[in-house]
Amino acid sequence: MKSAIIATIIGSAAAFAPAPVAKTTTSLAAFESELGSQPPLGFFDPLGMLDEADQARFDRLRFVEIKHGRVAQLAFLGQIVTRNGIHLPGNIDYAGHSFDSFGNGWAALEGPNAIPQEGFSQILLFVGFLEASVMIDVEGTGNEHIGDFRNGYIDFGWDTFDEETKLSKRAIELNNGRAAMMGILGLMVHEQLGGSIPIVGEM
């Protein structure tokens, strides 16, 4: 009799226990309507990084994705520009080295025509300054979404757009950033393989 009572109590408690599979499905479904979940892939999370994730986790990953996408767009544009022979005029230092005297792409970091260690250190310090002081989301400054770094003092007409246009432009930036991340990775691989690529030029 006691065994039957205990079994009944356990069965009743199990009925109210959360099911892990159902929780995962609910968590993922919550993000399927987020910006960036769009054709042709829709919601795409092959590594399961959003399994059991909450909104804070999603916002953090979106913040990182947007920032990496912006850096990748600049990197890809820099590859195209410099490999087509377009450099800043003048010299980069007091020793008389011109901007075009250094290599393009990875060759600017390693090899006979690489940027000197002192110059590379200055670049890293500048990037660190941007990361710590500029590319941040300051609360209470009127920023509207994740990745909005206006912080109350930068505005190139964003407030003049309606909500539909804002969503469209944010989606375009997100897609361009994703494409640029794949693009710059592809350029880095091709640079090691050698050869030439249309538009980019000789690797």
PyMOL commands that set and color helices and strands:
alter all, ss='L'
color gray80, all
select helices_A, chain A and resi 2-15+20-29+55-83+99-101+105-108+117-134+158-160+163-193
alter helices_A, ss='H'
color red, helices_A
select strands_A, chain A and resi 196-197+201-202
alter strands_A, ss='S'
color yellow, strands_A
deselect
rebuild
show_as cartoon
